[in-house]
């Protein structure tokens, strides 16, 4: 059994090596058949017909194992290994990495309500350290890489996602809305109107906000400075909204805004795309590349 286990692990690693000959500017196609039929794998292992497992009417060759792992985990292994390589290049602060690992370990401990060693063994890992190496460390690296992406592209992401802080009051008539716009000479006066008409402090919102009325969302890019927005917005349910804008200077709220950006589902893939393209990511096993393109064709430069 140990021999079979070691054999399976060996070919799992081989899948990674063959698929990820792809980073740091490989500018040539390794295989002539790359542009051929994608229904079969163009790569194989040396002496692929050699039997590695045989018994009870079942024969498994080296190529059988290799293609099994390509079929079942080739895409994930390829992407995970590429991202891990990039993390090792981009994340140079070991203290920050260790701190993030400790943070995630604590999250697991709080969630499971027991020690991590027992949890790891119950889930098939040899010990706590193997769980940390296989699960927590990649998670920590991925999280830090995303944080680095947000930090390095902070102003661009604020513009792209239209990050704003706003308060809103929704009214039945346009004349009421115009009266509030005229009377909101400062935040205190607007807050008084909010109390009178049941307004809402929306806090930080983005273009992906699902609770904000869609017609207000469409106007987010217009809210450029603190104070009352000068126009009434007709909402999707034919009411009338007025908007107070605050915290226009996002440089003073970088931690808070960065945390909010990290919660946006698209940011994670954007970060991966950014760094994969930066490192000229490519895959020379056509079937695996095709699978990755179905996830995101933007991964390839």
ABEGO torsion letter per residue (X at the ends): XAAAAAAAAAAAAAAAAAAABABGGBABBABAAAABBAABBABBBBGAABBABBEGGBBBBAAAAAAAAAAAAAAAAAAAAAAAAAAAAABABAAAAAAAAAAAAAAAAAAAGBBAAAAAAAAGBABAAAAAAAAAAAAAAAAAAAAAAAAAAAAAAAAAAGBBBBBBBBBABAAAAAAAAAABABAAAAAAAAAAAGBBBAEBBBAABAABBAAAAAAAAABABBEBBABBBBBAAGBBBBBBBBGABAAAAAAAAAAAAAABAAAAAAAAAAAAAAAGBBBABAAAAAAAAAABAAABX
